[in-house]
Amino acid sequence: MNNIGERIILLRTNKGINQAEMAKSLNISPSVMNRIELGTRAIRDYELIAIANFLKVSSDYILGIDIKDTNINPSSNIFMVNKQEQDLIKKYRKLSNKVKDKIEARIEAEYDIVMENEQESRQKA
């Protein structure tokens, strides 16, 4: 998926809006909206402006020029990705699904260990 489509999907789902509802509100055909989100069709200027206004973000944010979005819920850190995390995500996306599964399992195991250690530390304190 392309960055533009990913941002639109993340913003749309964060607001609890499905693709069909958004397309209807913007007077864009559902198939065009789907192709924009999939990255199989370029977004046109007027569509970009309409989508940005609808989602209450800048068109620069959707295009990836400005990665700060002041309208994102601050408690939703999924949208706040630093440079190191961006690099890791890019590497991760290049991997096969089999390797991704192994990495996810290792991350989950490490996370569980860290959380158990933190809980033990709190109980001792």
C-alpha positions as CSV (number, residue, x, y, z in Angstrom):
1,M,0.0,0.0,0.0
2,N,1.2,3.5,-0.7
3,N,1.9,6.2,2.0
4,I,-1.0,8.4,0.9
5,G,-3.4,5.5,1.0
6,E,-2.1,4.3,4.4
7,R,-2.5,7.8,5.9
8,I,-6.1,8.1,4.6
9,I,-7.0,4.6,6.0
10,L,-5.4,5.4,9.4
11,L,-7.1,8.7,9.6
12,R,-10.5,7.4,8.4
13,T,-10.4,4.4,10.8
14,N,-9.3,6.5,13.7
15,K,-12.4,8.5,13.2
16,G,-14.6,5.3,13.0
17,I,-15.6,6.0,9.4
18,N,-15.7,3.2,6.8
19,Q,-14.6,3.6,3.3
20,A,-18.1,3.6,1.8
21,E,-19.3,6.3,4.2
22,M,-16.4,8.5,3.4
23,A,-16.7,8.1,-0.4
24,K,-20.4,9.0,-0.2
25,S,-19.8,12.0,2.0
26,L,-17.2,13.2,-0.5
27,N,-19.2,12.4,-3.6
28,I,-16.4,10.1,-4.8
29,S,-17.3,6.6,-6.1
30,P,-16.5,3.8,-3.7
31,S,-14.3,2.1,-6.3
32,V,-12.3,5.3,-6.8
33,M,-11.9,5.7,-3.0
34,N,-10.8,2.1,-2.8
35,R,-8.2,2.5,-5.5
36,I,-6.8,5.7,-4.0
37,E,-6.4,3.9,-0.6
38,L,-4.8,0.9,-2.4
39,G,-2.5,3.2,-4.3
40,T,-3.6,1.8,-7.7
41,R,-4.9,5.2,-8.7
42,A,-3.3,8.6,-8.2
43,I,-5.2,11.0,-6.1
44,R,-6.4,14.1,-8.0
45,D,-5.9,17.6,-6.5
46,Y,-9.6,18.2,-5.8
47,E,-9.9,14.8,-4.2
48,L,-6.9,15.5,-2.0
49,I,-8.3,18.8,-0.8
50,A,-11.7,17.2,-0.2
51,I,-10.3,14.3,1.7
52,A,-8.0,16.5,3.8
53,N,-10.9,18.8,4.7
54,F,-13.1,15.9,5.5
55,L,-10.5,14.3,7.8
56,K,-9.5,17.7,9.2
57,V,-5.8,17.4,8.3
58,S,-3.5,19.3,5.9
59,S,-3.0,18.0,2.4
60,D,0.7,18.1,3.2
61,Y,0.1,15.5,6.0
62,I,-1.7,13.2,3.6
63,L,1.1,13.6,1.0
64,G,3.7,12.8,3.7
65,I,5.3,16.3,3.4
66,D,4.4,17.2,7.0
67,I,4.3,14.2,9.3
68,K,2.8,16.1,12.2
69,D,-1.0,16.0,12.4
70,T,-2.4,18.1,15.2
71,N,-5.8,16.6,14.9
72,I,-4.7,13.0,15.8
73,N,-5.7,11.9,19.3
74,P,-2.6,12.3,21.4
75,S,-3.2,9.1,23.3
76,S,-3.0,7.2,19.9
77,N,0.8,7.0,19.6
78,I,0.4,4.8,16.5
79,F,0.5,7.9,14.4
80,M,3.6,9.4,16.1
81,V,6.5,7.5,14.5
82,N,10.0,8.7,14.9
83,K,12.8,8.3,12.4
84,Q,14.2,5.1,14.0
85,E,10.7,3.5,14.0
86,Q,10.2,4.6,10.4
87,D,13.4,2.8,9.4
88,L,12.4,-0.3,11.2
89,I,8.9,-0.3,9.6
90,K,10.5,0.0,6.1
91,K,12.8,-3.0,6.8
92,Y,9.9,-5.0,8.2
93,R,7.8,-4.4,5.2
94,K,10.5,-5.9,2.9
95,L,10.4,-9.2,4.8
96,S,8.4,-12.3,3.9
97,N,5.3,-13.1,5.9
98,K,7.1,-16.1,7.4
99,V,9.9,-14.0,8.7
100,K,7.5,-11.3,9.9
101,D,5.7,-14.0,12.0
102,K,9.0,-15.0,13.6
103,I,9.9,-11.4,14.4
104,E,6.4,-10.7,15.8
105,A,6.7,-13.7,18.1
106,R,10.1,-12.6,19.4
107,I,8.9,-9.1,20.0
108,E,5.9,-10.4,21.9
109,A,8.1,-12.7,24.0
110,E,10.5,-9.9,24.8
111,Y,7.6,-7.6,25.6
112,D,6.2,-10.1,28.0
113,I,9.5,-10.5,29.8
114,V,9.9,-6.7,30.2
115,M,6.4,-6.3,31.5
116,E,6.9,-9.2,34.0
117,N,10.2,-7.7,35.2
118,E,8.5,-4.3,35.6
119,Q,5.7,-5.8,37.6
120,E,8.1,-7.7,39.8
121,S,10.0,-4.4,40.4
122,R,6.8,-2.6,41.4
123,Q,5.8,-5.4,43.8
124,K,9.2,-5.3,45.5
125,A,9.1,-1.5,45.9
